[in-house]
Amino acid sequence: MRIAVFGLGYVGCVSAACFSSEGHEVIGVDVSQEKIDIISSGKSPIVEPGLDEKIRVAVSSKKLAATSDYKKAVAKSDISLVCVGTPSQKSGGVTLDYIFKVAEQIGEVLKKTNHYHVFVIRSTVPPGTLEKSLQIISNISGKKIGKDFGGCSNPEFLREGSAIKDFYNSPFTIIGELDSRSGDALAEIYKSIDAPLVRSSVKVAEMIKYANNVFHAVKVIFGNEIGTVCKKFGIDSHELMDIFCMDKKLNLSSIYLKPGFAFGGSCLPKDVRALSQLAKMNDLELPLVNSLMRSNKDHIHRAIEMVLSYGKKRIGVLGISFKAETDDLRESPMVEVVETLIGKGYDIRIYDRNVHLAKLFGANKEYINKKIPHISNLMVENIGDILEHSELLIIGNKNKEFENTINHLDSKFIVIDFVRILKTIDNLRAKYEGLCW
């Protein structure tokens, strides 16, 4: 495969060196003559263990060359990997000018050529960037997107200091493809790399790098804030976090990383508030921990606004306990949803087979009496009563019987799913909307 790599910075150099070492013909393109000269001499313009040797071997075997002539590079290539910078603006947004400039250049070349070419963005960019880039290419070249040329998003996951190791030992390679033809062409250059190959929609691939890096930032801040509290109380924070990381079932897992509804129950809200208060009492600032309850409440408000936006007054709530297979109503976010809707004059009915009024006692009974004392007038005995009453249904937890109910609804119903109880909605007749998907 013949590859043009635009941008010989960190990502571009590593990509060019590694792909050329896998037997592909690579032409690096950059506006810096200094970088071009360094690579042409068989050396690396950046410091990265093992990169000098890879470039030396690739250049000497004529698998890697560098130039400022983008026209020649694109004309001789099947794929263009765009690795140019996307620096921050003062507002915090990213500058995409360099991406779009490359798109313009490729459009100029494709206007005068007839071979199918795939435009691939490796740089970290916001969702929608590839779509706009392909339109630029089409406008300039006069060629049709998906017919005369293709496009993919292929974000990199390379850490400085271990980039070559990361290239060959990635947890996954993701190809966000415009179409299967584009994806097939890009997949070809990864066929010798021993890593799971994931083919997705373009916007998923564009977004995943942000999700990765922001989550890494969250983990760093979380570790530091826990360490701050530990130091105050003379606790060995490294010992604590070593034990914390032994839990692969919940702490280091995908269990809580599913977009859905707000957290609730008797533990999470209470303990988040307790740690925040403990920090305050000891004059410690924990911005991340302190933001959690506010963010959780904002998510509940988003859910309520979604319901209000439909203007339907007769609402059926399926599931009011804070999660399926429990009768615990303490700090259930659904309680706040119901309270708010009642306060705005909505006609509510609630069904949850795990919450039986006759069997409620202790903390649950007390919670109902304090939070929603009129719940006895809202609860119904079966789902049929909900369907007879309601125009709009809210799915509040993942009780399995709700899934069967949704699948058999006709088109007159609106369903707002807070928890993503359905894996697929292809055959649904009811109007269906998810909270954050």
Secondary structure as a PSIPRED ss2 file (coil, helix, strand):
# PSIPRED VFORMAT (PSIPRED V4.0)

   1 M C   1.000  0.000  0.000
   2 R E   0.000  0.000  1.000
   3 I E   0.000  0.000  1.000
   4 A E   0.000  0.000  1.000
   5 V E   0.000  0.000  1.000
   6 F E   0.000  0.000  1.000
   7 G C   1.000  0.000  0.000
   8 L C   1.000  0.000  0.000
   9 G C   1.000  0.000  0.000
  10 Y H   0.000  1.000  0.000
  11 V H   0.000  1.000  0.000
  12 G H   0.000  1.000  0.000
  13 C H   0.000  1.000  0.000
  14 V H   0.000  1.000  0.000
  15 S H   0.000  1.000  0.000
  16 A H   0.000  1.000  0.000
  17 A H   0.000  1.000  0.000
  18 C H   0.000  1.000  0.000
  19 F H   0.000  1.000  0.000
  20 S H   0.000  1.000  0.000
  21 S H   0.000  1.000  0.000
  22 E C   1.000  0.000  0.000
  23 G C   1.000  0.000  0.000
  24 H C   1.000  0.000  0.000
  25 E E   0.000  0.000  1.000
  26 V E   0.000  0.000  1.000
  27 I E   0.000  0.000  1.000
  28 G E   0.000  0.000  1.000
  29 V E   0.000  0.000  1.000
  30 D C   1.000  0.000  0.000
  31 V C   1.000  0.000  0.000
  32 S C   1.000  0.000  0.000
  33 Q H   0.000  1.000  0.000
  34 E H   0.000  1.000  0.000
  35 K H   0.000  1.000  0.000
  36 I H   0.000  1.000  0.000
  37 D H   0.000  1.000  0.000
  38 I H   0.000  1.000  0.000
  39 I H   0.000  1.000  0.000
  40 S H   0.000  1.000  0.000
  41 S C   1.000  0.000  0.000
  42 G C   1.000  0.000  0.000
  43 K C   1.000  0.000  0.000
  44 S C   1.000  0.000  0.000
  45 P C   1.000  0.000  0.000
  46 I C   1.000  0.000  0.000
  47 V C   1.000  0.000  0.000
  48 E C   1.000  0.000  0.000
  49 P C   1.000  0.000  0.000
  50 G C   1.000  0.000  0.000
  51 L H   0.000  1.000  0.000
  52 D H   0.000  1.000  0.000
  53 E H   0.000  1.000  0.000
  54 K H   0.000  1.000  0.000
  55 I H   0.000  1.000  0.000
  56 R H   0.000  1.000  0.000
  57 V H   0.000  1.000  0.000
  58 A H   0.000  1.000  0.000
  59 V H   0.000  1.000  0.000
  60 S H   0.000  1.000  0.000
  61 S C   1.000  0.000  0.000
  62 K C   1.000  0.000  0.000
  63 K C   1.000  0.000  0.000
  64 L E   0.000  0.000  1.000
  65 A E   0.000  0.000  1.000
  66 A E   0.000  0.000  1.000
  67 T E   0.000  0.000  1.000
  68 S C   1.000  0.000  0.000
  69 D C   1.000  0.000  0.000
  70 Y H   0.000  1.000  0.000
  71 K H   0.000  1.000  0.000
  72 K H   0.000  1.000  0.000
  73 A H   0.000  1.000  0.000
  74 V H   0.000  1.000  0.000
  75 A H   0.000  1.000  0.000
  76 K C   1.000  0.000  0.000
  77 S C   1.000  0.000  0.000
  78 D C   1.000  0.000  0.000
  79 I E   0.000  0.000  1.000
  80 S E   0.000  0.000  1.000
  81 L E   0.000  0.000  1.000
  82 V E   0.000  0.000  1.000
  83 C C   1.000  0.000  0.000
  84 V C   1.000  0.000  0.000
  85 G C   1.000  0.000  0.000
  86 T C   1.000  0.000  0.000
  87 P C   1.000  0.000  0.000
  88 S E   0.000  0.000  1.000
  89 Q C   1.000  0.000  0.000
  90 K C   1.000  0.000  0.000
  91 S C   1.000  0.000  0.000
  92 G C   1.000  0.000  0.000
  93 G C   1.000  0.000  0.000
  94 V E   0.000  0.000  1.000
  95 T C   1.000  0.000  0.000
  96 L C   1.000  0.000  0.000
  97 D H   0.000  1.000  0.000
  98 Y H   0.000  1.000  0.000
  99 I H   0.000  1.000  0.000
 100 F H   0.000  1.000  0.000
 101 K H   0.000  1.000  0.000
 102 V H   0.000  1.000  0.000
 103 A H   0.000  1.000  0.000
 104 E H   0.000  1.000  0.000
 105 Q H   0.000  1.000  0.000
 106 I H   0.000  1.000  0.000
 107 G H   0.000  1.000  0.000
 108 E H   0.000  1.000  0.000
 109 V H   0.000  1.000  0.000
 110 L H   0.000  1.000  0.000
 111 K C   1.000  0.000  0.000
 112 K C   1.000  0.000  0.000
 113 T C   1.000  0.000  0.000
 114 N C   1.000  0.000  0.000
 115 H C   1.000  0.000  0.000
 116 Y C   1.000  0.000  0.000
 117 H E   0.000  0.000  1.000
 118 V E   0.000  0.000  1.000
 119 F E   0.000  0.000  1.000
 120 V E   0.000  0.000  1.000
 121 I E   0.000  0.000  1.000
 122 R C   1.000  0.000  0.000
 123 S C   1.000  0.000  0.000
 124 T C   1.000  0.000  0.000
 125 V C   1.000  0.000  0.000
 126 P C   1.000  0.000  0.000
 127 P C   1.000  0.000  0.000
 128 G C   1.000  0.000  0.000
 129 T H   0.000  1.000  0.000
 130 L H   0.000  1.000  0.000
 131 E H   0.000  1.000  0.000
 132 K H   0.000  1.000  0.000
 133 S H   0.000  1.000  0.000
 134 L H   0.000  1.000  0.000
 135 Q H   0.000  1.000  0.000
 136 I H   0.000  1.000  0.000
 137 I H   0.000  1.000  0.000
 138 S H   0.000  1.000  0.000
 139 N H   0.000  1.000  0.000
 140 I H   0.000  1.000  0.000
 141 S H   0.000  1.000  0.000
 142 G C   1.000  0.000  0.000
 143 K C   1.000  0.000  0.000
 144 K C   1.000  0.000  0.000
 145 I E   0.000  0.000  1.000
 146 G C   1.000  0.000  0.000
 147 K C   1.000  0.000  0.000
 148 D C   1.000  0.000  0.000
 149 F E   0.000  0.000  1.000
 150 G E   0.000  0.000  1.000
 151 G E   0.000  0.000  1.000
 152 C E   0.000  0.000  1.000
 153 S E   0.000  0.000  1.000
 154 N C   1.000  0.000  0.000
 155 P C   1.000  0.000  0.000
 156 E C   1.000  0.000  0.000
 157 F C   1.000  0.000  0.000
 158 L C   1.000  0.000  0.000
 159 R C   1.000  0.000  0.000
 160 E C   1.000  0.000  0.000
 161 G C   1.000  0.000  0.000
 162 S C   1.000  0.000  0.000
 163 A H   0.000  1.000  0.000
 164 I H   0.000  1.000  0.000
 165 K H   0.000  1.000  0.000
 166 D H   0.000  1.000  0.000
 167 F H   0.000  1.000  0.000
 168 Y H   0.000  1.000  0.000
 169 N C   1.000  0.000  0.000
 170 S C   1.000  0.000  0.000
 171 P C   1.000  0.000  0.000
 172 F C   1.000  0.000  0.000
 173 T E   0.000  0.000  1.000
 174 I E   0.000  0.000  1.000
 175 I E   0.000  0.000  1.000
 176 G E   0.000  0.000  1.000
 177 E E   0.000  0.000  1.000
 178 L C   1.000  0.000  0.000
 179 D C   1.000  0.000  0.000
 180 S H   0.000  1.000  0.000
 181 R H   0.000  1.000  0.000
 182 S H   0.000  1.000  0.000
 183 G H   0.000  1.000  0.000
 184 D H   0.000  1.000  0.000
 185 A H   0.000  1.000  0.000
 186 L H   0.000  1.000  0.000
 187 A H   0.000  1.000  0.000
 188 E H   0.000  1.000  0.000
 189 I C   1.000  0.000  0.000
 190 Y C   1.000  0.000  0.000
 191 K C   1.000  0.000  0.000
 192 S C   1.000  0.000  0.000
 193 I C   1.000  0.000  0.000
 194 D C   1.000  0.000  0.000
 195 A C   1.000  0.000  0.000
 196 P C   1.000  0.000  0.000
 197 L E   0.000  0.000  1.000
 198 V E   0.000  0.000  1.000
 199 R E   0.000  0.000  1.000
 200 S E   0.000  0.000  1.000
 201 S C   1.000  0.000  0.000
 202 V H   0.000  1.000  0.000
 203 K H   0.000  1.000  0.000
 204 V H   0.000  1.000  0.000
 205 A H   0.000  1.000  0.000
 206 E H   0.000  1.000  0.000
 207 M H   0.000  1.000  0.000
 208 I H   0.000  1.000  0.000
 209 K H   0.000  1.000  0.000
 210 Y H   0.000  1.000  0.000
 211 A H   0.000  1.000  0.000
 212 N H   0.000  1.000  0.000
 213 N H   0.000  1.000  0.000
 214 V H   0.000  1.000  0.000
 215 F H   0.000  1.000  0.000
 216 H H   0.000  1.000  0.000
 217 A H   0.000  1.000  0.000
 218 V H   0.000  1.000  0.000
 219 K H   0.000  1.000  0.000
 220 V H   0.000  1.000  0.000
 221 I H   0.000  1.000  0.000
 222 F H   0.000  1.000  0.000
 223 G H   0.000  1.000  0.000
 224 N H   0.000  1.000  0.000
 225 E H   0.000  1.000  0.000
 226 I H   0.000  1.000  0.000
 227 G H   0.000  1.000  0.000
 228 T H   0.000  1.000  0.000
 229 V H   0.000  1.000  0.000
 230 C H   0.000  1.000  0.000
 231 K H   0.000  1.000  0.000
 232 K H   0.000  1.000  0.000
 233 F C   1.000  0.000  0.000
 234 G C   1.000  0.000  0.000
 235 I C   1.000  0.000  0.000
 236 D C   1.000  0.000  0.000
 237 S H   0.000  1.000  0.000
 238 H H   0.000  1.000  0.000
 239 E H   0.000  1.000  0.000
 240 L H   0.000  1.000  0.000
 241 M H   0.000  1.000  0.000
 242 D H   0.000  1.000  0.000
 243 I H   0.000  1.000  0.000
 244 F H   0.000  1.000  0.000
 245 C C   1.000  0.000  0.000
 246 M C   1.000  0.000  0.000
 247 D C   1.000  0.000  0.000
 248 K C   1.000  0.000  0.000
 249 K C   1.000  0.000  0.000
 250 L C   1.000  0.000  0.000
 251 N C   1.000  0.000  0.000
 252 L C   1.000  0.000  0.000
 253 S C   1.000  0.000  0.000
 254 S C   1.000  0.000  0.000
 255 I C   1.000  0.000  0.000
 256 Y C   1.000  0.000  0.000
 257 L C   1.000  0.000  0.000
 258 K C   1.000  0.000  0.000
 259 P C   1.000  0.000  0.000
 260 G C   1.000  0.000  0.000
 261 F C   1.000  0.000  0.000
 262 A C   1.000  0.000  0.000
 263 F C   1.000  0.000  0.000
 264 G C   1.000  0.000  0.000
 265 G C   1.000  0.000  0.000
 266 S C   1.000  0.000  0.000
 267 C C   1.000  0.000  0.000
 268 L H   0.000  1.000  0.000
 269 P H   0.000  1.000  0.000
 270 K H   0.000  1.000  0.000
 271 D H   0.000  1.000  0.000
 272 V H   0.000  1.000  0.000
 273 R H   0.000  1.000  0.000
 274 A H   0.000  1.000  0.000
 275 L H   0.000  1.000  0.000
 276 S H   0.000  1.000  0.000
 277 Q H   0.000  1.000  0.000
 278 L H   0.000  1.000  0.000
 279 A H   0.000  1.000  0.000
 280 K H   0.000  1.000  0.000
 281 M H   0.000  1.000  0.000
 282 N C   1.000  0.000  0.000
 283 D C   1.000  0.000  0.000
 284 L C   1.000  0.000  0.000
 285 E C   1.000  0.000  0.000
 286 L C   1.000  0.000  0.000
 287 P H   0.000  1.000  0.000
 288 L H   0.000  1.000  0.000
 289 V H   0.000  1.000  0.000
 290 N H   0.000  1.000  0.000
 291 S H   0.000  1.000  0.000
 292 L H   0.000  1.000  0.000
 293 M H   0.000  1.000  0.000
 294 R H   0.000  1.000  0.000
 295 S H   0.000  1.000  0.000
 296 N H   0.000  1.000  0.000
 297 K H   0.000  1.000  0.000
 298 D H   0.000  1.000  0.000
 299 H H   0.000  1.000  0.000
 300 I H   0.000  1.000  0.000
 301 H H   0.000  1.000  0.000
 302 R H   0.000  1.000  0.000
 303 A H   0.000  1.000  0.000
 304 I H   0.000  1.000  0.000
 305 E H   0.000  1.000  0.000
 306 M H   0.000  1.000  0.000
 307 V H   0.000  1.000  0.000
 308 L H   0.000  1.000  0.000
 309 S C   1.000  0.000  0.000
 310 Y C   1.000  0.000  0.000
 311 G C   1.000  0.000  0.000
 312 K C   1.000  0.000  0.000
 313 K C   1.000  0.000  0.000
 314 R E   0.000  0.000  1.000
 315 I E   0.000  0.000  1.000
 316 G E   0.000  0.000  1.000
 317 V E   0.000  0.000  1.000
 318 L E   0.000  0.000  1.000
 319 G C   1.000  0.000  0.000
 320 I C   1.000  0.000  0.000
 321 S C   1.000  0.000  0.000
 322 F C   1.000  0.000  0.000
 323 K C   1.000  0.000  0.000
 324 A C   1.000  0.000  0.000
 325 E C   1.000  0.000  0.000
 326 T C   1.000  0.000  0.000
 327 D C   1.000  0.000  0.000
 328 D C   1.000  0.000  0.000
 329 L C   1.000  0.000  0.000
 330 R C   1.000  0.000  0.000
 331 E C   1.000  0.000  0.000
 332 S C   1.000  0.000  0.000
 333 P H   0.000  1.000  0.000
 334 M H   0.000  1.000  0.000
 335 V H   0.000  1.000  0.000
 336 E H   0.000  1.000  0.000
 337 V H   0.000  1.000  0.000
 338 V H   0.000  1.000  0.000
 339 E H   0.000  1.000  0.000
 340 T H   0.000  1.000  0.000
 341 L H   0.000  1.000  0.000
 342 I H   0.000  1.000  0.000
 343 G H   0.000  1.000  0.000
 344 K C   1.000  0.000  0.000
 345 G C   1.000  0.000  0.000
 346 Y C   1.000  0.000  0.000
 347 D E   0.000  0.000  1.000
 348 I E   0.000  0.000  1.000
 349 R E   0.000  0.000  1.000
 350 I E   0.000  0.000  1.000
 351 Y E   0.000  0.000  1.000
 352 D C   1.000  0.000  0.000
 353 R C   1.000  0.000  0.000
 354 N C   1.000  0.000  0.000
 355 V C   1.000  0.000  0.000
 356 H C   1.000  0.000  0.000
 357 L H   0.000  1.000  0.000
 358 A H   0.000  1.000  0.000
 359 K H   0.000  1.000  0.000
 360 L C   1.000  0.000  0.000
 361 F C   1.000  0.000  0.000
 362 G H   0.000  1.000  0.000
 363 A H   0.000  1.000  0.000
 364 N H   0.000  1.000  0.000
 365 K H   0.000  1.000  0.000
 366 E H   0.000  1.000  0.000
 367 Y H   0.000  1.000  0.000
 368 I H   0.000  1.000  0.000
 369 N H   0.000  1.000  0.000
 370 K H   0.000  1.000  0.000
 371 K H   0.000  1.000  0.000
 372 I C   1.000  0.000  0.000
 373 P C   1.000  0.000  0.000
 374 H C   1.000  0.000  0.000
 375 I H   0.000  1.000  0.000
 376 S H   0.000  1.000  0.000
 377 N H   0.000  1.000  0.000
 378 L H   0.000  1.000  0.000
 379 M E   0.000  0.000  1.000
 380 V C   1.000  0.000  0.000
 381 E C   1.000  0.000  0.000
 382 N C   1.000  0.000  0.000
 383 I H   0.000  1.000  0.000
 384 G H   0.000  1.000  0.000
 385 D H   0.000  1.000  0.000
 386 I H   0.000  1.000  0.000
 387 L H   0.000  1.000  0.000
 388 E H   0.000  1.000  0.000
 389 H H   0.000  1.000  0.000
 390 S C   1.000  0.000  0.000
 391 E C   1.000  0.000  0.000
 392 L E   0.000  0.000  1.000
 393 L E   0.000  0.000  1.000
 394 I E   0.000  0.000  1.000
 395 I E   0.000  0.000  1.000
 396 G C   1.000  0.000  0.000
 397 N C   1.000  0.000  0.000
 398 K C   1.000  0.000  0.000
 399 N C   1.000  0.000  0.000
 400 K H   0.000  1.000  0.000
 401 E H   0.000  1.000  0.000
 402 F H   0.000  1.000  0.000
 403 E H   0.000  1.000  0.000
 404 N H   0.000  1.000  0.000
 405 T H   0.000  1.000  0.000
 406 I H   0.000  1.000  0.000
 407 N H   0.000  1.000  0.000
 408 H C   1.000  0.000  0.000
 409 L C   1.000  0.000  0.000
 410 D C   1.000  0.000  0.000
 411 S C   1.000  0.000  0.000
 412 K C   1.000  0.000  0.000
 413 F C   1.000  0.000  0.000
 414 I E   0.000  0.000  1.000
 415 V E   0.000  0.000  1.000
 416 I E   0.000  0.000  1.000
 417 D E   0.000  0.000  1.000
 418 F C   1.000  0.000  0.000
 419 V C   1.000  0.000  0.000
 420 R C   1.000  0.000  0.000
 421 I C   1.000  0.000  0.000
 422 L C   1.000  0.000  0.000
 423 K C   1.000  0.000  0.000
 424 T C   1.000  0.000  0.000
 425 I C   1.000  0.000  0.000
 426 D C   1.000  0.000  0.000
 427 N C   1.000  0.000  0.000
 428 L C   1.000  0.000  0.000
 429 R C   1.000  0.000  0.000
 430 A C   1.000  0.000  0.000
 431 K E   0.000  0.000  1.000
 432 Y E   0.000  0.000  1.000
 433 E E   0.000  0.000  1.000
 434 G E   0.000  0.000  1.000
 435 L C   1.000  0.000  0.000
 436 C C   1.000  0.000  0.000
 437 W C   1.000  0.000  0.000
